[in-house]
Amino acid sequence: MRARVTIMLKDGVLDPQGEAIRHALGGLGHQDVTGVRQGKLIELDLAATDAEAAHAEVARMCEGLLANTVIEKYSIEIA
């Protein structure tokens, strides 16, 4: 089973990397880009066979290590 975790800064948290990307895109002629949020994608291969249990386990991983839940939000996709 594979889990895909997307981690993004929460709304309202400044994203200097996203702003740097937006600025660089503008310098390359992409003036229509008005905002960029940069995040992380983590893929995990799991031995679990139950999707609900796998989701719960990955959520614990996110809460304990993968995401800084003070400033980041995460979403989990199990496939």
C-alpha positions in Angstrom: 0.0 0.0 0.0 1.3 3.5 -0.8 0.5 6.7 1.1 1.0 10.1 -0.3 1.3 13.0 2.2 1.0 16.6 1.0 2.3 19.2 3.5 1.6 22.9 3.0 2.0 25.9 5.2 -1.3 27.0 6.8 -3.2 29.9 5.4 -1.8 33.1 6.9 1.7 31.8 7.4 4.3 33.6 5.3 5.8 31.5 2.6 9.2 33.1 1.6 10.1 30.2 -0.7 6.7 30.5 -2.5 7.3 34.3 -2.8 10.8 33.7 -4.3 9.3 31.3 -6.8 6.6 33.8 -7.7 9.2 36.5 -8.2 11.4 34.3 -10.3 8.5 33.3 -12.5 7.7 37.0 -13.0 11.3 37.6 -14.1 10.8 34.8 -16.7 7.8 36.6 -18.1 5.0 34.9 -16.3 3.4 38.0 -15.0 0.0 36.4 -14.5 1.1 34.4 -11.5 -0.1 36.4 -8.4 0.7 33.9 -5.7 2.7 30.7 -5.0 2.6 28.4 -2.0 5.4 25.9 -1.9 5.0 22.6 0.0 6.3 19.0 0.4 5.1 15.7 -1.0 6.2 12.5 0.8 5.4 9.0 -0.5 5.5 6.1 1.9 5.3 2.4 1.0 3.5 0.6 3.8 3.1 -3.1 4.6 -0.5 -2.4 5.8 -3.4 -4.0 4.0 -6.2 -2.1 5.6 -6.6 1.4 4.2 -8.3 2.9 7.3 -5.6 1.6 9.6 -2.9 2.8 7.1 -4.5 6.3 7.1 -4.5 6.4 10.9 -0.9 5.3 11.1 0.3 7.9 8.6 -1.7 10.6 10.5 0.3 9.6 13.6 3.5 9.9 11.6 2.4 13.4 10.4 1.5 14.5 13.9 4.8 13.1 15.4 7.4 13.9 12.8 6.5 14.7 9.2 4.5 18.0 9.6 5.0 20.9 12.0 1.3 21.1 12.9 1.8 24.6 14.4 2.4 26.1 11.0 1.7 23.3 8.5 -1.4 21.4 7.4 -1.3 18.0 5.7 -3.5 15.7 3.6 -3.2 12.0 3.2 -4.0 9.9 0.2 -3.9 6.1 0.5 -3.6 4.0 -2.7 
